[in-house]
Amino acid sequence: RIIAWMEAYDNIEYETRTYSLAGSAGLIVFLAGDIRLISHYPTFMWHNVQSYLSEEVKKFYDERNNTYFASRTGLTVEQIQEKIESAGGDWYFGAKEAIALGIAHGYIE
C-alpha cells in the first residue's frame, strides 16, 4: 500500500534513505524511492516470502516481489533468486554492493 500511495502521487520525487537496516518489506519501500541514499554502513536483507501460506501462494508473491525489485535495480529476477539461494535463504549485503547493483544511488552527504 505504501508503494501504491507513492505511485499515485507521481508528481512528487521521493527520496528514500537508510542509515542502518533495510530488510524484507522495508527494502521494498526503500526501492520505491526515486532517489535512494544510504549511510556508509547500512545492512540490507532480502529473502523469499516466509509464512504459513501455501507453496503456490508464496511462489506467486516471490515472483511479484522479485519482479518489482528487478524493475528498480540493475538485476534480473533470476539474479535476485540466485543471490537468495546462494546465501542460504537470507541475502545480506552492505553499502558497496547496494550501490554497485543499483539498489542505492549514493551516500548521504
Secondary structure as the mmCIF struct_conf table of DSSP 4:
data_model
#
loop_
_struct_conf.conf_type_id
_struct_conf.id
_struct_conf.beg_label_comp_id
_struct_conf.beg_label_asym_id
_struct_conf.beg_label_seq_id
_struct_conf.end_label_comp_id
_struct_conf.end_label_asym_id
_struct_conf.end_label_seq_id
HELX_RH_AL_P HELX_RH_AL_P1 ILE A 2 ALA A 8
TURN_TY1_P TURN_TY1_P1 TYR A 9 ASN A 11
BEND BEND1 ILE A 12 ILE A 12
STRN STRN1 GLU A 15 THR A 18
BEND BEND2 TYR A 19 SER A 20
STRN STRN2 LEU A 21 GLY A 23
TURN_TY1_P TURN_TY1_P2 SER A 24 SER A 24
HELX_RH_AL_P HELX_RH_AL_P2 ALA A 25 LEU A 31
TURN_TY1_P TURN_TY1_P3 ALA A 32 ALA A 32
BEND BEND3 ASP A 34 ASP A 34
STRN STRN3 ILE A 35 ILE A 38
BEND BEND4 HIS A 40 TYR A 41
STRN STRN4 THR A 43 HIS A 47
BEND BEND5 SER A 51 LEU A 53
HELX_RH_AL_P HELX_RH_AL_P3 GLU A 55 SER A 71
TURN_TY1_P TURN_TY1_P4 ARG A 72 ARG A 72
BEND BEND6 THR A 73 GLY A 74
HELX_RH_AL_P HELX_RH_AL_P4 VAL A 77 SER A 86
TURN_TY1_P TURN_TY1_P5 ALA A 87 GLY A 89
STRN STRN5 ASP A 90 PHE A 93
HELX_RH_AL_P HELX_RH_AL_P5 ALA A 95 ALA A 100
TURN_TY1_P TURN_TY1_P6 LEU A 101 GLY A 102
BEND BEND7 ILE A 103 ILE A 103
STRN STRN6 GLY A 106 TYR A 107
#
